[in-house]
Amino acid sequence: MKVVGVVSIKGGVGKTTISANLSAALAARLGAGRVTVVDLDPQNGLAWHFGFNAREVQGISHVAVGAADWHDVVLTSEFGVDCVPYGPVTEAEREEFERVLAADPNWIGSQLQAAGFDEDSVILIDTPPGHSVYLQQVLECGDLVLPVVLADAGSSATLPTMETVLSDATARRPQLESAYIVNQADPDDPLSRDVIDLLRTVLGHRLAPTQVHLDESVREALAFQQPVLSYDVHGQASHDLDRLAIFVIDILSR
């Protein structure tokens, strides 16, 4: 089993969209049943990408407080991906879940081990933006962390913070790898090109070789509650995500 965390310091970078669509791209490459995506974001929006109404089902937050079993909250999609939603919670329930995570930084890792995934399974975990108990869970159990950024000044400004978080994590767990993903890249925008050049200079091989280009079909696919690779298989974003899946598989196979 390999665990991949999709993270960001800054909100609004399309992290959940990357999580959903990259998991679908990985499933297309690896085969149905090998990829599971877990929603650790209280917004509880990941399942929508796979045609589920996550407001009507329990999720990982209910497992943490003993209200559900892990296998009861796994949703099997028609896109080859199993999805574990965060689950609809009250503010008090969210706070209780976060207390569980704070008390045991490896709670997610322990749950994944106990769930009995096959050794060739890939688990993607979507987290909320910022440095939180959710991010800490991924840093403790992940094999690969994928920070998502935009090619803009705001994302560039958060780079030192993300690098500090990753540096602290790899000091504890040297085997943890990371690779930044640029989302919504616009080759016609000079600022976008300049920021990508800056990231390439600063990050070197830790910048994914493929950016996910700005593509209207990504938003259209979400409106139809399906991954973009199913909605527009020949689109630019689908091509980018397929190449990213190959890149991720190569890292996990080392």
N, C-alpha and C positions, 0 to 999 in steps of 0.2 A: 504494500500500500504506500502510495506517495501522496503527500498533502501539500497543496498549493494555496497560499493565501493571497487574496487580491485586496490591496490596501491603498490608502491615500491619507495625506495630512489635510489636504484642502478638499472641501466639498464641491459638488457640481462638476466633477471631471468625468462622469459616466462610468464610474467604477462598477456599479451593479450591472449595467449594460454589458460591460466587458466580461464580467463574471459569467453571465448567462450565455452570451454568444461564444465565448471561448470554450466553455464547457461543451456546447453543442458541436463546435469544431473539433474538439478533442474526441468526442464520441463518434463523430464521423470517421475519424482516423483510426481509433482504437476498437470500435465496435460497441454496440448497444450493451448496456449492463455493466460497463467498466468505469463509467464516470458518474460521480455523485457531486452535486453542488449544494452547499449548506449556507443558509442565510443567517448570518450573525448580525444583521443590521435591524434595529428596532423598527425601521420603516416598513419591514415585512413586504417588500415589493418584488423580490426576486421571482417568486413562483408565477407571477403574472406573465413573465416572458415565455412560460411553457404552457399557458392555457389554463392555469389554476386560479381560483379565487382564494387567496391565502387568508382572507378574513373569515372563512367558513371552516377552517381546519386547524387542528392543533399543530404545534411546531416544537422546535428544539428548546424553546424557553419553557414549555410545559414538561419536557423530560427532566429538566434541571430541578424542578420543584416537586417531582414525583407524581405529576398529574397525567403523565403519558409515558409509554414505552418507546424506545428509539425506533423500533420497527413499525410502530403504529403511525409515525409521523412522516415516513418516507413516501413521497408521491412519485409514481413512475409515469414519465411523460411519453408522448408518441415520438419524441425527437431523440430517443436513445439515451436520455439523461434522467437519472433519479434526482429528485429535488426535495430537500428538507427545509421547509419554511421556518422563519423565526417564530411565527404564531402570533395571533392577535392577543394583546395583553393590555391590562390596565397599567396605570403608572406605578401602582404598588407592586404589581406582578413583575414589571420590568426591573424595578429596584431590587426585588428579591432575587431575580435571575442574576443580576449583576453582582449581588453579594456572594452568590454561589461561585461565580467566576473569579471574583477577587480573592476568595478564600482558598481556591485551588486553581492556580495558574495553568495547570495541565488538565483541567476538567475535560475540555474538548478532545485532547489527545487520548485520554483514558476512555472516553465514550467511543471514539473511533476504533480503538483497539478492541474493546468489548463487543462492538457490533459485528465483528467477524468478517470484515471485508477480505476479499481475495488479495493475495500479495501483488497482483498486477492491476489493482484498482487505483484510480486517481480521484482524489477528493479535493474539490475547489471550495474555498471558504470565502464568502463575501463579508466584509466588515464595514462598519460606519467610518466616516472620515474622522481624523484626529487620533490622538494617543489615548487609548481607552483600554478597559479590561478585555474588550473583544480583540483588539490588536495584540494585546499581550498573549492571549490564548494562541493566536496564530504563530507568534514568534517562538512560543515554547514547543509547538508540535510540528511546525511546518518543515518541509524539505526545501521549498522554494517560495520566496515572497515576491510578488509582482506589484510594485507601486505604480499606480496609474497617474499620469500627469497630462495636462494640456500643454500645447506649444504656445504658452503665453507668459506674460511677466509674473502673474500671480503664482503659477505653478513653480516657476524658477525661484521665486522668493522663498518657497517652502522646502526647497531641496536640501539646505543645510539641516533643517529639523529632521527630515526623513533619514538623511545620512547618519545623523547622530543616533537615532533610534536603531537603525540597522547595525551600526558599529557596536553599540551596547549589546545587541542580541547576538552578534557573531562572536563577541568576546566570551559569552557564555556557551554558545553552540557553534563552534567553528565550521560545522558541516552545513549550516544554513546558507543557502544561495539566494541571490536576488537579481532581478532584471527589471528595469523600468520599461513601462509601455506608454508610448505617446498616443493619446486618443484624439480623434477629431482633427487630425493634421490637415492643413490646407496648403498645398504646394503653390497656390497663387498668392498667398499672403506673405510678404517679405518678413514680417515679424515672426510668423510661424517657422519659416525656414531658418531664420537667425537663431531662434530658441533651440531648435533641433540640433543645429550645428554646435551650440553651446553645450547642450546636454551630451552630445557625442564626445566633445572635448573633455568634459568633466568626468563622465561615467565610463568612457571607453567601452569595453566588451559588456558592461552591465547595462547598456542601453540595447533593448531588443532591436534587431536589425530591420524589423518591419514596423512601421507606424500604421495605426488604423485611421484611414482617411475620413474626412468629413463626408458623409454619404446619407442622403435623405432617406434611403431605404431602411436604415437602422431604426429611425423613428417610426416609419410606416410599419415595419415588422412588429414593433412593440404594440402599436395600435391594434394589430391583428393577433396579438398574444402568441407570437411564435419567434424563434430565433431568425436572424437575418439570413442565415445560410439556407433556411427552408423557404423564406419569403422571396429572396432574390439571389439564387445560387451563383449567378454570374456577375453580381455587382462588385464594386471595388472593395467595400467593407468585407464582403464574404471572402474575397481573394486574400485580403490582408489577414483575416482571422484564421484562415486555413494555414497560411505561412507561419503565423504565431503559434498555432497548435504544433506544427512540426518543430519549431524552435523549442517549445516547452517540453515536448516529448524527448528531444535530444538531450536537454539538461537532465531530465529525470532518469534517463537511461545510463548516465555516466557511472 
